[in-house]
């Protein structure tokens, strides 16, 4: 049926009213529903589907569809996929005569598709953000050139509005994620000691920095009888939120086990048994636990972690190499306790994660290295734990320059008084 000037006027007034309504709607779901209802009424279609382009997966998916469940199809597949790829409208008067039409959905639902009008939704930069597909004009006639013109006028507005709504949605999601990550960062920081303990005969200094907002490095001090303390440093594989969650689990588990009067090796063995049950095959954790006595006695257990550097007041480092398997790899792994000669006045013990000595920066990405770490400790050992800690951090930072660290960095320094 040919349109009259009155039809055109009414349809243009409808498009203007819908455009105003679309411009004031910021909720994407409500916006898409408004567009679909308006399109169906404007061209007198029996059914309509609005497909959005999933750029990442190179798919079209129907967020809103009349009389159908969600549909997903590859870009370029079917009539809607072809329109999304080409950006060109398609008007098919007899669906079953077109080789691009897939009748499987009709067979599955019992619905009969006669005619199809499919129109791209484009932005002001001509990027296709979606496709509108309408089926079966209610009069039984095919969709006309006039229907194409009217639908095109509405779709030109709808594409821009959808693009803006998606930008707003992505920005809101980014803000929500930033808030969640900041909350996670604050929670993780609250799990780390705010200040080193004050114990007779010992002085401690610490530094920890995540390369992301949250990280997998961990350190702790757990008090023992007679002014003793267990000093712990751990490093979860990877970094970010997943590593932070594993770190939190390990901290809570170790603290729960610490109430028992176990040796350091037995404590690590129990911890590994519990963690191995929960960690995925791709996740592991290294950890070193140093048991310091009020009398200067010292022993350690290492689960695949860098062994402590012990610098004596006389200017030499102890040769310490023994370490066992990482946590979370073997359920039945056992861990041994290794003795370190009693620490005397002026001796310095340093624990650290690999983010310290593996720090690297462009252009050549040379690692800061263990030799520089030992040299920094030796140069400043006579000035005490805090100076050693500050010096190591300063030298690593200077090595990085303007580059951000690629891994979390933690250092704990113990000084015997």
C-alpha positions as semicolon CSV with decimal commas, in nm:
position;residue;x (nm);y (nm);z (nm)
1;X;0,000;0,000;0,000
2;X;0,136;0,344;-0,093
3;X;0,187;0,591;0,189
4;X;0,001;0,921;0,199
5;X;0,134;1,262;0,303
6;X;-0,065;1,218;0,622
7;X;0,107;0,886;0,692
8;X;0,448;1,046;0,640
9;X;0,364;1,334;0,873
10;X;0,239;1,100;1,145
11;X;0,540;0,871;1,111
12;X;0,787;1,160;1,126
13;X;0,613;1,294;1,437
14;X;0,641;0,945;1,589
15;X;1,012;0,927;1,504
16;X;1,072;1,268;1,663
17;X;0,884;1,166;1,979
18;X;1,076;0,837;1,999
19;X;1,407;1,020;1,941
20;X;1,334;1,253;2,232
21;X;1,245;0,958;2,452
22;X;1,561;0,774;2,349
23;X;1,774;1,079;2,423
24;X;1,649;1,094;2,783
25;X;1,686;0,721;2,856
26;X;2,021;0,613;3,002
27;X;1,938;0,253;3,104
28;X;2,046;0,031;2,816
29;X;1,784;-0,242;2,867
30;X;1,497;0,005;2,883
31;X;1,639;0,190;2,583
32;X;1,658;-0,125;2,371
33;X;1,304;-0,223;2,465
34;X;1,182;0,126;2,371
35;X;1,354;0,104;2,032
36;X;1,215;-0,241;1,959
37;X;0,856;-0,148;2,047
38;X;0,881;0,171;1,841
39;X;1,024;-0,009;1,537
40;X;0,754;-0,278;1,550
41;X;0,474;-0,021;1,563
42;X;0,630;0,209;1,303
43;X;0,652;-0,052;1,025
44;X;0,360;-0,264;1,149
45;X;0,577;-0,575;1,192
46;X;0,465;-0,893;1,362
47;X;0,800;-0,958;1,530
48;X;1,132;-0,782;1,571
49;X;1,477;-0,860;1,707
50;X;1,749;-0,617;1,808
51;X;2,099;-0,757;1,776
52;X;2,403;-0,590;1,935
53;X;2,756;-0,632;1,804
54;X;2,995;-0,808;2,042
55;X;3,323;-0,674;1,901
56;X;3,543;-0,885;2,127
57;X;3,382;-1,216;2,027
58;X;3,295;-1,103;1,673
59;X;2,935;-1,207;1,726
60;X;2,586;-1,066;1,709
61;X;2,364;-1,134;2,004
62;X;1,999;-1,055;2,066
63;X;1,966;-0,868;2,391
64;X;1,601;-0,794;2,310
65;X;1,380;-1,018;2,094
66;X;1,004;-1,052;2,051
67;X;0,889;-1,411;2,082
68;X;1,236;-1,566;2,102
69;X;1,512;-1,658;2,342
70;X;1,859;-1,505;2,319
71;X;2,023;-1,570;1,983
72;X;2,397;-1,558;1,909
73;X;2,550;-1,583;1,564
74;X;2,889;-1,508;1,409
75;X;2,943;-1,179;1,229
76;X;2,864;-1,236;0,862
77;X;2,639;-1,534;0,931
78;X;2,278;-1,522;0,819
79;X;2,089;-1,213;0,712
80;X;2,151;-1,015;1,033
81;X;2,520;-1,109;1,029
82;X;2,553;-1,001;0,665
83;X;2,392;-0,665;0,740
84;X;2,619;-0,614;1,041
85;X;2,928;-0,689;0,832
86;X;2,832;-0,480;0,530
87;X;2,639;-0,198;0,698
88;X;2,386;-0,224;0,414
89;X;2,010;-0,277;0,468
90;X;1,839;-0,589;0,332
91;X;1,470;-0,613;0,234
92;X;1,357;-0,969;0,153
93;X;0,998;-1,009;0,028
94;X;1,009;-1,392;0,033
95;X;1,238;-1,530;0,306
96;X;1,241;-1,893;0,188
97;X;1,358;-1,788;-0,157
98;X;1,671;-1,621;-0,016
99;X;1,973;-1,855;0,034
100;X;2,093;-1,647;0,331
101;X;1,779;-1,729;0,530
102;X;1,810;-2,009;0,786
103;X;1,471;-2,179;0,845
104;X;1,590;-2,379;1,148
105;X;1,441;-2,129;1,392
106;X;1,102;-2,154;1,219
107;X;1,113;-2,534;1,237
108;X;1,208;-2,519;1,604
109;X;0,942;-2,267;1,709
110;X;0,662;-2,333;1,460
111;X;0,666;-1,971;1,350
112;X;0,652;-1,895;0,974
113;X;0,873;-1,618;0,839
114;X;0,742;-1,463;0,517
115;X;0,921;-1,131;0,476
116;X;1,225;-0,968;0,641
117;X;1,352;-0,613;0,668
118;X;1,694;-0,584;0,830
119;X;1,861;-0,250;0,904
120;X;2,206;-0,166;1,055
121;X;2,237;0,057;1,360
122;X;2,532;0,288;1,299
123;X;2,707;0,556;1,503
124;X;2,807;0,905;1,390
125;X;3,142;0,748;1,285
126;X;2,958;0,487;1,071
127;X;3,054;0,202;1,305
128;X;2,784;-0,068;1,321
129;X;2,677;-0,124;1,684
130;X;2,377;-0,343;1,610
131;X;2,107;-0,462;1,372
132;X;1,728;-0,435;1,376
133;X;1,545;-0,721;1,205
134;X;1,166;-0,710;1,161
135;X;0,954;-0,999;1,037
136;X;0,620;-1,026;0,859
137;X;0,428;-0,707;0,795
138;X;0,087;-0,744;0,962
139;X;-0,098;-0,670;0,639
140;X;0,065;-0,975;0,481
141;X;0,244;-0,762;0,223
142;X;0,624;-0,744;0,192
143;X;0,800;-0,450;0,351
144;X;0,802;-0,153;0,113
145;X;1,060;0,107;0,016
146;X;0,868;0,348;0,237
147;X;0,915;0,109;0,533
148;X;1,286;0,110;0,459
149;X;1,297;0,491;0,464
150;X;1,103;0,523;0,788
151;X;1,300;0,247;0,961
152;X;1,628;0,397;0,839
153;X;1,533;0,736;0,986
154;X;1,468;0,581;1,326
155;X;1,774;0,352;1,315
156;X;2,006;0,644;1,238
157;X;1,902;0,797;1,570
158;X;1,894;0,466;1,757
159;X;2,252;0,371;1,663
160;X;2,397;0,691;1,811
161;X;2,186;0,665;2,125
162;X;2,280;0,298;2,179
163;X;2,648;0,383;2,133
164;X;2,621;0,660;2,395
165;X;2,434;0,432;2,635
166;X;2,702;0,163;2,597
167;X;2,974;0,421;2,663
168;X;2,793;0,529;2,979
169;X;2,748;0,166;3,085
170;X;3,117;0,090;3,029
171;X;3,217;0,399;3,226
172;X;2,988;0,303;3,514
173;X;3,134;-0,048;3,508
174;X;3,485;0,096;3,507
175;X;3,399;0,315;3,806
176;X;3,243;0,020;3,990
177;X;3,547;-0,195;3,920
178;X;3,777;0,083;4,039
179;X;3,579;0,113;4,363
180;X;3,587;-0,263;4,413
181;X;3,960;-0,278;4,346
182;X;4,026;0,007;4,587
183;X;3,819;-0,172;4,853
184;X;4,015;-0,493;4,785
185;X;4,341;-0,298;4,814
186;X;4,237;-0,148;5,148
187;X;4,132;-0,490;5,278
188;X;4,461;-0,645;5,172
189;X;4,663;-0,364;5,328
190;X;4,471;-0,412;5,652
191;X;4,590;-0,777;5,659
192;X;4,956;-0,676;5,654
193;X;5,125;-0,559;5,976
194;X;5,085;-0,184;6,014
195;X;5,404;-0,163;6,221
196;X;5,683;-0,413;6,291
197;X;5,676;-0,559;6,643
198;X;5,892;-0,409;6,916
199;X;6,088;-0,689;7,081
200;X;6,389;-0,687;7,314
201;X;6,706;-0,757;7,119
202;X;6,550;-0,704;6,773
203;X;6,469;-0,423;6,534
204;X;6,266;-0,472;6,215
205;X;6,199;-0,276;5,898
206;X;5,954;-0,364;5,620
207;X;5,848;-0,254;5,274
208;X;5,582;-0,399;5,042
209;X;5,448;-0,273;4,710
210;X;5,206;-0,438;4,467
211;X;5,252;-0,387;4,095
212;X;4,871;-0,384;4,064
213;X;4,617;-0,246;4,308
214;X;4,627;-0,582;4,484
215;X;4,902;-0,840;4,484
216;X;5,024;-1,179;4,594
217;X;5,315;-1,081;4,819
218;X;5,272;-1,133;5,190
219;X;5,465;-1,078;5,510
220;X;5,373;-1,125;5,873
221;X;5,505;-1,140;6,227
222;X;5,364;-1,403;6,464
223;X;5,467;-1,382;6,826
224;X;5,618;-1,675;7,015
225;X;5,704;-1,736;7,382
226;X;6,006;-1,574;7,549
227;X;6,017;-1,272;7,314
228;X;6,042;-1,494;7,008
229;X;5,880;-1,428;6,673
230;X;5,814;-1,608;6,346
231;X;5,882;-1,380;6,050
232;X;5,705;-1,487;5,730
233;X;5,740;-1,373;5,369
234;X;5,537;-1,532;5,089
235;X;5,482;-1,487;4,717
236;X;5,183;-1,624;4,523
237;X;5,232;-1,702;4,155
238;X;5,096;-1,421;3,938
239;X;4,966;-1,097;4,077
240;X;4,645;-0,897;4,097
241;X;4,316;-0,988;4,265
242;X;4,341;-1,367;4,223
243;X;4,687;-1,373;4,384
244;X;4,562;-1,146;4,664
245;X;4,281;-1,391;4,743
246;X;4,528;-1,681;4,767
247;X;4,754;-1,469;4,986
248;X;4,465;-1,390;5,221
249;X;4,376;-1,758;5,244
250;X;4,736;-1,857;5,320
251;X;4,767;-1,587;5,588
252;X;4,447;-1,693;5,764
253;X;4,538;-2,063;5,746
254;X;4,891;-2,009;5,878
255;X;4,769;-1,794;6,166
256;X;4,511;-2,059;6,260
257;X;4,779;-2,328;6,260
258;X;5,028;-2,113;6,449
259;X;4,854;-2,167;6,783
260;X;4,993;-2,519;6,794
261;X;5,337;-2,576;6,940
262;X;5,479;-2,715;6,614
263;X;5,828;-2,687;6,477
264;X;5,871;-2,453;6,181
265;X;5,899;-2,742;5,933
266;X;5,591;-2,918;6,068
267;X;5,397;-2,591;6,056
268;X;5,484;-2,547;5,687
269;X;5,394;-2,911;5,615
270;X;5,048;-2,865;5,767
271;X;4,997;-2,542;5,575
272;X;5,090;-2,706;5,244
273;X;4,849;-2,996;5,306
274;X;4,557;-2,754;5,352
275;X;4,649;-2,517;5,067
276;X;4,709;-2,794;4,814
277;X;4,344;-2,900;4,845
278;X;4,221;-2,554;4,740
279;X;4,477;-2,423;4,490
280;X;4,434;-2,484;4,118
281;X;4,699;-2,676;3,925
282;X;4,833;-2,348;3,783
283;X;4,864;-2,174;4,120
284;X;5,141;-2,215;4,376
285;X;5,302;-2,014;4,651
286;X;5,653;-1,977;4,782
287;X;5,714;-1,895;5,147
288;X;5,999;-1,856;5,394
289;X;5,946;-1,864;5,770
290;X;6,225;-1,747;6,000
291;X;6,198;-1,841;6,368
292;X;6,383;-1,589;6,583
293;X;6,436;-1,640;6,956
294;X;6,476;-1,372;7,217
295;X;6,830;-1,502;7,274
296;X;6,930;-1,451;6,907
297;X;6,868;-1,812;6,804
298;X;6,756;-1,854;6,446
299;X;6,617;-2,124;6,218
300;X;6,419;-2,123;5,896
301;X;6,203;-2,327;5,663
302;X;6,168;-2,245;5,295
303;X;5,895;-2,364;5,057
304;X;6,063;-2,287;4,726
305;X;6,134;-1,930;4,841
306;X;6,456;-1,732;4,824
307;X;6,660;-1,821;5,132
308;X;6,736;-1,541;5,379
309;X;7,047;-1,329;5,341
310;X;7,234;-1,317;5,672
311;X;7,502;-1,049;5,689
312;X;7,731;-1,074;5,987
313;X;7,875;-0,773;6,168
314;X;8,217;-0,889;6,048
315;X;8,118;-0,815;5,688
316;X;8,046;-1,161;5,544
317;X;7,727;-1,339;5,437
318;X;7,632;-1,686;5,559
319;X;7,609;-1,956;5,294
320;X;7,242;-2,057;5,311
321;X;7,094;-2,266;5,029
322;X;6,851;-2,530;5,161
323;X;6,494;-2,502;5,035
324;X;6,203;-2,740;4,975
325;X;5,922;-2,759;4,720
326;X;5,673;-2,476;4,671
327;X;5,339;-2,478;4,852
328;X;5,039;-2,624;4,673
329;X;5,227;-2,858;4,440
330;X;5,237;-3,193;4,627
331;X;4,988;-3,287;4,897
332;X;5,234;-3,513;5,080
333;X;5,536;-3,280;5,068
334;X;5,729;-3,240;5,393
335;X;5,941;-2,944;5,497
336;X;6,255;-2,941;5,706
337;X;6,375;-2,686;5,959
338;X;6,729;-2,556;5,897
339;X;6,946;-2,399;6,163
340;X;7,122;-2,063;6,127
341;X;7,404;-1,975;6,366
342;X;7,296;-1,747;6,650
343;X;7,265;-1,384;6,544
344;X;7,484;-1,142;6,739
345;X;7,477;-0,768;6,782
346;X;7,502;-0,595;6,442
347;X;7,401;-0,899;6,239
348;X;7,137;-0,834;5,969
349;X;6,891;-1,090;5,829
350;X;6,696;-0,998;5,514
351;X;6,392;-1,169;5,364
352;X;6,255;-1,063;5,025
353;X;6,048;-1,166;4,725
354;X;6,178;-1,207;4,371
355;X;6,022;-0,878;4,266
356;X;6,317;-0,707;4,441
357;X;6,611;-0,862;4,261
358;X;6,423;-0,930;3,934
359;X;6,319;-0,565;3,895
360;X;6,390;-0,462;3,537
361;X;6,328;-0,163;3,315
362;X;6,365;-0,068;2,949
363;X;6,545;-0,039;2,722
364;X;6,754;-0,348;2,793
365;X;6,542;-0,496;3,076
366;X;6,846;-0,585;3,284
367;X;6,752;-0,724;3,624
368;X;6,867;-0,540;3,933
369;X;7,007;-0,873;4,053
370;X;7,119;-1,054;4,366
371;X;7,471;-0,908;4,354
372;X;7,333;-0,554;4,384
373;X;7,103;-0,665;4,666
374;X;7,393;-0,813;4,862
375;X;7,607;-0,506;4,798
376;X;7,334;-0,271;4,918
377;X;7,291;-0,472;5,239
378;X;7,664;-0,484;5,303
379;X;7,710;-0,108;5,247
380;X;7,441;-0,010;5,495
381;X;7,433;-0,298;5,745
382;X;7,622;-0,100;6,012
383;X;7,344;0,165;6,004
384;X;7,070;-0,077;6,098
385;X;6,756;-0,242;5,962
386;X;6,565;0,068;5,855
387;X;6,856;0,216;5,663
388;X;6,918;-0,118;5,487
389;X;6,551;-0,144;5,391
390;X;6,533;0,216;5,268
391;X;6,857;0,180;5,071
392;X;6,741;-0,135;4,891
393;X;6,409;0,025;4,799
394;X;6,583;0,342;4,678
395;X;6,829;0,152;4,461
396;X;6,560;-0,069;4,308
397;X;6,349;0,239;4,236
398;X;6,645;0,412;4,073
399;X;6,704;0,103;3,857
400;X;6,340;0,106;3,746
401;X;6,345;0,477;3,670
402;X;6,010;0,585;3,532
403;X;5,906;0,224;3,461
404;X;5,650;0,050;3,680
405;X;5,754;-0,276;3,848
406;X;5,639;-0,590;3,668
407;X;5,603;-0,786;3,993
408;X;5,513;-0,725;4,356
409;X;5,807;-0,629;4,579
410;X;5,848;-0,708;4,950
411;X;6,144;-0,687;5,185
412;X;6,172;-0,752;5,560
413;X;6,494;-0,673;5,747
414;X;6,573;-0,799;6,098
415;X;6,859;-0,646;6,299
416;X;7,007;-0,806;6,609
417;X;7,065;-0,547;6,882
